Each structure stands twice: as C-alpha cells, then as structure tokens.
Amino acid sequence: MYFAAATLCAAALLPPAFASLYGESNLNHTCQLVPQYLSCSAEANHLTVDSCCVETFGGLVLATQFWDTYTGLESQGQLLPENTWGLHGLWPDFCNTSYTQYCDISRQFDPNPSPSTTTGPNGTLTPVPKYTGPGVDTFLEAFGKYDLLAWMNTYWINQGAPNVNFWAHEFSKHGTCYSTFDTPCYGPQYKEHEDVVDFFETAVEFYLGLPTWTWLEQAGITPSNTSTYTLSAVQGALEAKFGAVPYIGCTGPRYNGTTTGNATDKGYTYIDEVWYYHYVYGKPQNGKAVPVDASIGGLSTSSCATSEGALHYFERTPSSVRAL
C-alpha cells in the first residue's frame, strides 16, 4: 500500500534551497486530466503521476488543533475564540510516518525557525535562517484576502508571540513539504506567495470540517476547572465523529507525579491538542480525505494518562476569550 521508499529517497536528494521538491516544470499541470489517486497508495508515485495533482511527498496529512487557556498577548487584543479549539496546522508526514521540515529555504518566512536546522542532501544539517521581511499577513492583503486574514486572527491564535509569526512558521516548516504546494504547480503565471495563501486556505478548510469542541460537547465533555475526564472517553467521542482514532496530546504533570496518581501511569494530565490523520485524494486543496487511525505504523495515539479521571480539560481564562 505504501510508497514510502521513493518519497524518502526524494527527501534525501532534495536540495533545500530550491522551490521544487522534484524539479518539475511549471507547465502541463491540468489536474482535471490526472486521476485523483489516494496519497500513500502505489499509484501516488512521483515518477508516474503529476505530483502537482496528486500528493506524492507528504501523503499522510495531519490536521492539528490546540486547546490553549491564554495567549499572553491579551493586552494587545490577541484573544482565543469562544467555544472552539484553535487551528494549529496542516502537516505532511511521509507515508511511513516519519517527516521532514523546512523543505524550501527560498520560501522560509519564519522569524524564529524551530528547529533552526533542517535535513539537507545526504542527511546533512542545513541552517534555517531567520526571516526578517514583511509578515505573511501582507501576503494575504496583496491578494485581497482581508476576510481570511480576519478569520485567521480569530481562530488561528499564537501563544506568547504575534499570530502572524505562527502562520509563517506553519507554512515554512510544513507547507513547503507538500508536492502539491510547489511553486511550479501554479504555472507560468504564478504570483508571488500564491502558494502561501493556498496553504492557509487549505488548512482552514480541514479545520472547519473537524469541530472538536462540538464533538466533545455532544458527548458531555466540556472545559471544567473541577471535573476530570478519562482518555478513552475523550478519544472515543472524537473517533465516533471523525471515523478514526485521533491522537490526543497532553501537557502538565505526569499522572504518577500527582497526589492522586498511580505509580505506573506516566502519561500527562492536561489536554491540549488533537491530531487528525488523513490520506487525501489528489491534492489536499481538493478537501477530499480519508480518516486514518493515529496508530498507523505503530505510532502512539496519545501522550496522556490513561487512568480513570486522570485528565483535566481546563476552562480558558475569561479575560483571554473573544466572544463570537
């Protein structure tokens, strides 16, 4: 089923300073003429199909969300959206569940890249320079996407730094590692930063189809500073709606380090993120995806404690919330 070997080979040969994963031309990418193969299938092979029309590099797509309780920039008007999880990103993992990042240094817009190096040819570490140019919000404005910019400032919220830095990080680290967002895919009339806007729109589309807050609320799981929850209930509620097991991430103290914890449960206790795994038909921009269990390839499905009532899903600080 998996075409991991070719994608990993491509990653190893990738010169990270160029705006194309495979060195493709900017001509003849009429995706209506290309079968919309499922990513990570045998047909999703960049040697035999147009990689601008079928995702052949990062075929395991993770739509990720955060649950934060404050931003740290409330005084500047940077607030969290009411009664909804925040958008984190849209990540392209390889089909064997490994990944790379910052695949195109020429499209590096992250003011504080993390990590500060990325994997270049033959496994060498290539420095990722800090970006000092105009913010990616100006890219949206240049395309007249003021509605998208307003939406992102409402739902795609950073913690401890301006939102625009977070968006730049997500595109630069992850968006450049899709074959379908390569600049040649946009043809000879490509407009600078068109790919960035396209990535943001696609991340938003996936997010809107995954209403984590609502799915949990329907199962009686709501933020509380007094009640606690069990991982199996949280994960089960989301699996029932999504159609596959999502990854649930936690922070905070380990359960075996708390006064009520047991010695064998080393999981963390504060719910703070969810990752929804997918394969996609054609390119992610189409929005046609198949849910995939987070356990694929033997991956862990959570960093959280598994004991009964071990998890906190804390309320947000009232002064950190924007009423919608």
C-alpha positions as CSV (number, residue, x, y, z in Angstrom):
1,M,0.0,0.0,0.0
2,Y,2.7,2.5,0.9
3,F,5.1,4.3,-1.4
4,A,7.4,5.4,1.3
5,A,10.7,4.3,-0.3
6,A,10.5,6.7,-3.2
7,T,9.4,9.6,-1.1
8,L,12.2,9.1,1.4
9,C,14.7,8.8,-1.5
10,A,13.4,12.1,-2.8
11,A,13.8,13.7,0.6
12,A,17.4,12.5,0.7
13,L,18.2,14.1,-2.7
14,L,16.3,17.3,-2.1
15,P,18.5,20.4,-2.4
16,P,16.7,22.5,0.2
17,A,17.4,26.0,-1.3
18,F,15.1,25.4,-4.3
19,A,11.3,25.9,-4.7
20,S,10.6,22.5,-6.1
21,L,10.7,19.1,-4.5
22,Y,11.2,17.2,-7.7
23,G,12.5,19.8,-10.1
24,E,9.3,19.8,-12.2
25,S,8.4,22.2,-14.9
26,N,5.8,24.9,-14.4
27,L,3.9,23.6,-17.5
28,N,1.2,21.0,-18.0
29,H,-0.4,20.7,-14.6
30,T,-4.0,20.4,-15.7
31,C,-5.3,18.3,-12.7
32,Q,-8.7,17.7,-14.3
33,L,-6.8,15.3,-16.6
34,V,-5.0,13.5,-13.8
35,P,-6.6,10.6,-11.9
36,Q,-7.1,11.6,-8.3
37,Y,-5.2,8.8,-6.7
38,L,-5.1,8.4,-2.9
39,S,-2.0,9.6,-1.3
40,C,0.3,6.8,0.0
41,S,-1.2,4.3,-2.5
42,A,1.0,2.6,-5.0
43,E,-0.3,5.0,-7.7
44,A,0.8,8.1,-5.8
45,N,4.3,7.8,-7.3
46,H,6.0,11.0,-8.5
47,L,7.7,9.0,-11.2
48,T,4.4,8.1,-12.8
49,V,1.9,10.7,-11.9
50,D,1.9,14.5,-11.8
51,S,3.0,15.4,-8.3
52,C,1.3,18.8,-8.6
53,C,-2.1,17.0,-8.9
54,V,-1.5,14.0,-6.5
55,E,0.3,14.4,-3.2
56,T,3.4,12.2,-3.5
57,F,5.7,13.7,-0.9
58,G,3.9,14.2,2.3
59,G,1.0,11.9,1.8
60,L,-0.1,11.3,5.4
61,V,-1.8,14.6,6.3
62,L,-2.4,15.7,9.9
63,A,-4.9,18.4,10.6
64,T,-3.9,19.6,14.1
65,Q,-5.6,21.7,16.7
66,F,-4.7,23.4,20.0
67,W,-6.5,23.9,23.3
68,D,-4.9,26.9,25.0
69,T,-6.3,28.7,28.0
70,Y,-4.5,32.1,27.5
71,T,-2.4,33.8,24.8
72,G,0.0,36.0,26.8
73,L,-0.8,38.9,24.5
74,E,-4.3,39.8,25.8
75,S,-3.3,43.4,26.3
76,Q,-2.7,43.6,22.5
77,G,-6.1,42.2,21.7
78,Q,-4.9,38.7,20.9
79,L,-7.6,36.5,22.3
80,L,-8.8,32.9,22.0
81,P,-12.1,32.1,20.2
82,E,-15.1,31.3,22.3
83,N,-16.3,27.7,22.5
84,T,-13.9,26.2,19.9
85,W,-10.5,24.8,19.6
86,G,-7.8,26.7,17.8
87,L,-6.2,25.8,14.5
88,H,-2.6,24.6,14.8
89,G,-1.7,23.5,11.3
90,L,-1.8,21.0,8.4
91,W,1.3,18.8,8.5
92,P,2.6,16.4,5.7
93,D,4.2,13.3,7.1
94,F,5.8,10.7,4.9
95,C,3.7,7.5,4.4
96,N,6.0,5.6,6.8
97,T,5.0,8.2,9.5
98,S,8.4,9.9,9.6
99,Y,8.7,13.5,8.4
100,T,10.9,16.4,7.4
101,Q,10.6,20.2,7.7
102,Y,11.6,23.5,6.1
103,C,11.8,21.8,2.7
104,D,12.4,25.0,0.8
105,I,14.7,27.7,2.3
106,S,13.7,30.1,-0.5
107,R,10.2,30.1,0.9
108,Q,11.3,30.5,4.6
109,F,9.2,33.2,6.2
110,D,9.5,32.1,9.8
111,P,11.1,34.8,12.1
112,N,12.1,32.2,14.7
113,P,12.5,28.8,12.9
114,S,12.2,25.8,15.1
115,P,14.3,23.7,14.7
116,S,17.0,26.0,13.4
117,T,18.4,23.4,11.1
118,T,16.7,21.0,8.6
119,T,17.8,17.9,6.8
120,G,19.6,18.6,3.5
121,P,21.1,16.3,0.9
122,N,22.7,13.1,2.2
123,G,21.4,13.7,5.7
124,T,23.5,16.9,6.3
125,L,22.0,19.6,8.6
126,T,21.2,22.8,6.8
127,P,20.8,26.0,8.8
128,V,17.4,27.6,8.6
129,P,17.9,31.4,8.5
130,K,15.6,33.7,10.4
131,Y,13.2,35.7,8.2
132,T,13.3,39.4,8.6
133,G,11.0,40.6,5.7
134,P,7.3,41.6,5.7
135,G,4.9,39.4,7.6
136,V,2.8,36.8,5.9
137,D,-0.3,38.9,6.7
138,T,0.9,41.3,4.0
139,F,0.8,38.3,1.5
140,L,-2.9,37.9,2.3
141,E,-3.5,41.6,1.9
142,A,-1.8,41.6,-1.5
143,F,-4.4,39.1,-2.7
144,G,-7.3,41.0,-1.2
145,K,-7.9,38.2,1.4
146,Y,-8.9,40.5,4.2
147,D,-11.8,38.2,5.2
148,L,-9.3,35.3,5.5
149,L,-6.9,37.5,7.5
150,A,-9.7,38.4,9.9
151,W,-10.7,34.8,10.3
152,M,-7.2,33.7,11.0
153,N,-6.8,36.4,13.6
154,T,-9.9,34.9,15.3
155,Y,-9.2,31.2,15.1
156,W,-5.5,30.6,14.3
157,I,-4.1,32.0,17.5
158,N,-0.5,32.0,18.8
159,Q,0.7,31.9,22.4
160,G,3.4,34.3,23.6
161,A,4.1,35.8,20.1
162,P,2.0,37.5,17.4
163,N,-0.3,35.4,15.3
164,V,1.5,36.2,12.1
165,N,4.6,34.5,13.4
166,F,2.7,31.3,14.0
167,W,1.2,31.3,10.5
168,A,4.6,31.9,8.9
169,H,6.1,29.0,11.0
170,E,3.4,26.6,9.8
171,F,3.8,27.4,6.2
172,S,7.6,27.5,6.2
173,K,8.1,24.3,8.3
174,H,5.2,22.2,6.9
175,G,3.6,23.9,3.8
176,T,6.9,23.7,1.9
177,C,7.0,19.9,2.3
178,Y,3.9,19.1,0.1
179,S,4.5,18.4,-3.6
180,T,1.1,20.0,-4.4
181,F,2.1,23.4,-3.0
182,D,5.4,23.6,-5.0
183,T,5.5,26.9,-6.9
184,P,5.8,25.2,-10.4
185,C,2.4,23.7,-9.8
186,Y,0.8,27.2,-10.2
187,G,2.1,27.5,-13.8
188,P,4.0,30.2,-15.7
189,Q,1.6,32.9,-14.4
190,Y,2.4,32.2,-10.7
191,K,2.1,35.2,-8.5
192,E,4.5,35.5,-5.6
193,H,3.1,34.0,-2.4
194,E,0.1,32.4,-4.1
195,D,1.2,29.1,-2.6
196,V,1.2,30.6,0.9
197,V,-2.4,31.8,0.5
198,D,-3.4,28.5,-0.9
199,F,-1.8,26.6,2.0
200,F,-3.6,28.8,4.5
201,E,-7.0,28.3,2.8
202,T,-6.5,24.5,2.7
203,A,-5.6,24.4,6.4
204,V,-8.7,26.4,7.2
205,E,-10.8,24.0,5.1
206,F,-9.6,21.0,7.0
207,Y,-10.1,22.7,10.3
208,L,-13.7,23.7,9.6
209,G,-14.6,20.0,8.9
210,L,-13.3,19.0,12.4
211,P,-15.4,20.7,15.1
212,T,-13.6,19.3,18.1
213,W,-15.3,21.4,20.7
214,T,-18.8,20.5,19.4
215,W,-18.0,16.8,19.1
216,L,-16.8,16.7,22.7
217,E,-19.6,18.8,24.0
218,Q,-22.1,16.4,22.4
219,A,-20.5,13.7,24.5
220,G,-20.8,15.7,27.7
221,I,-17.2,16.6,27.7
222,T,-16.7,20.4,28.3
223,P,-14.0,22.5,29.8
224,S,-14.0,22.5,33.6
225,N,-11.7,23.5,36.4
226,T,-13.2,20.9,38.7
227,S,-14.3,17.9,36.7
228,T,-11.8,15.4,35.3
229,Y,-12.1,13.1,32.3
230,T,-10.8,9.8,31.0
231,L,-8.7,9.4,27.9
232,S,-10.8,6.6,26.5
233,A,-13.9,8.8,26.7
234,V,-12.3,11.8,25.0
235,Q,-10.7,9.7,22.3
236,G,-13.8,7.6,21.8
237,A,-16.1,10.7,21.4
238,L,-13.8,12.1,18.7
239,E,-13.3,8.7,17.0
240,A,-17.1,8.3,16.7
241,K,-17.4,11.6,14.8
242,F,-14.2,11.5,12.8
243,G,-14.3,7.9,11.8
244,A,-10.8,7.0,13.0
245,V,-8.8,7.3,16.2
246,P,-7.2,10.8,16.6
247,Y,-4.0,11.5,18.5
248,I,-4.7,13.3,21.8
249,G,-1.8,15.3,23.3
250,C,-1.4,16.4,26.9
251,T,0.9,18.6,28.9
252,G,1.2,19.3,32.6
253,P,2.4,16.9,35.3
254,R,2.6,13.2,34.7
255,Y,-0.1,11.3,36.5
256,N,2.3,9.3,38.6
257,G,3.7,12.6,39.9
258,T,0.3,13.9,41.2
259,T,-1.2,13.2,44.6
260,T,-4.0,11.0,43.2
261,G,-1.9,9.3,40.5
262,N,-0.6,5.7,40.4
263,A,3.0,4.7,40.1
264,T,2.6,3.1,36.7
265,D,0.7,5.7,34.7
266,K,3.4,8.1,33.4
267,G,1.0,10.0,31.0
268,Y,0.5,13.8,31.2
269,T,-2.7,15.2,32.6
270,Y,-3.7,18.5,30.8
271,I,-5.5,18.0,27.5
272,D,-4.0,20.5,24.9
273,E,-4.0,19.1,21.4
274,V,-5.6,16.8,18.9
275,W,-4.2,15.5,15.6
276,Y,-6.5,14.0,12.9
277,Y,-4.7,11.8,10.4
278,H,-5.8,11.5,6.7
279,Y,-4.9,10.3,3.3
280,V,-6.1,12.6,0.6
281,Y,-7.4,12.0,-2.9
282,G,-5.5,14.1,-5.4
283,K,-4.1,17.2,-3.7
284,P,-5.1,18.4,-0.2
285,Q,-6.5,21.6,-1.8
286,N,-9.4,19.4,-3.0
287,G,-10.5,18.7,0.5
288,K,-11.3,15.0,-0.2
289,A,-9.8,13.0,2.6
290,V,-10.0,9.6,4.2
291,P,-9.6,9.3,8.0
292,V,-6.7,7.2,9.2
293,D,-6.1,5.8,12.7
294,A,-3.4,7.6,14.6
295,S,-1.9,4.2,15.5
296,I,-0.8,3.8,11.8
297,G,2.7,2.3,11.6
298,G,2.7,1.6,15.4
299,L,2.5,5.2,16.4
300,S,1.3,6.2,19.9
301,T,-2.2,7.6,19.9
302,S,-1.7,9.8,23.0
303,S,0.8,11.3,25.4
304,C,-2.0,11.5,28.1
305,A,-2.5,9.4,31.2
306,T,-4.9,6.5,30.7
307,S,-6.2,6.1,34.2
308,E,-9.8,6.8,35.1
309,G,-10.4,10.5,35.7
310,A,-6.8,11.4,35.1
311,L,-7.3,14.3,32.6
312,H,-8.1,17.9,33.0
313,Y,-9.7,19.9,30.2
314,F,-9.4,23.3,31.8
315,E,-11.6,26.3,31.2
316,R,-10.0,29.3,29.4
317,T,-9.1,32.4,31.4
318,P,-12.2,34.6,30.9
319,S,-10.1,37.7,30.0
320,S,-8.4,35.6,27.3
321,V,-11.6,34.8,25.4
322,R,-13.1,36.6,22.4
323,A,-16.9,36.3,22.3
324,L,-18.1,35.2,18.8
